[in-house]
Amino acid sequence: MESDCLFCKIASGEINTQFLMETDDLVAFKDINPLAPVHVLFVPKRHIRSVNDLTEDDGPVLSKLIFAAKEMARQMGISATGYRLFFNVEKGGGQEVFHLHMHMIGGWE
């Protein structure tokens, strides 16, 4: 855990957030500034700064994020209508919190 990382604090429970999903490896919660009717963040509990900091050993973490999003989309009723998964990478790519996280947006009519 990085002591000054917002998402490390959320994932560890130091900052109270309502989790939509929690496993041994990740948490999922609603984005506080949603871009869509459904906007969920999937955050690994282990601190990884950015996509640029991933190693080949992190492959299972990425797989778990994607499968968690697939399940969350089903639970939220958007799997059939469609959704978007994405990562913002570094400041120039829109990353604001420097802890790897994946966005899931959807829910438009």
Secondary structure, DSSP 8 states (H G I E B T S, - for coil): --TT-HHHHHHHTSS----SEE-SSEEEEE-SS-SSSEEEEEEESS----GGG--GGGHHHHHHHHHHHHHHHHHTT-TTT-EEEE---TGGGT--SSS--EEEEE---
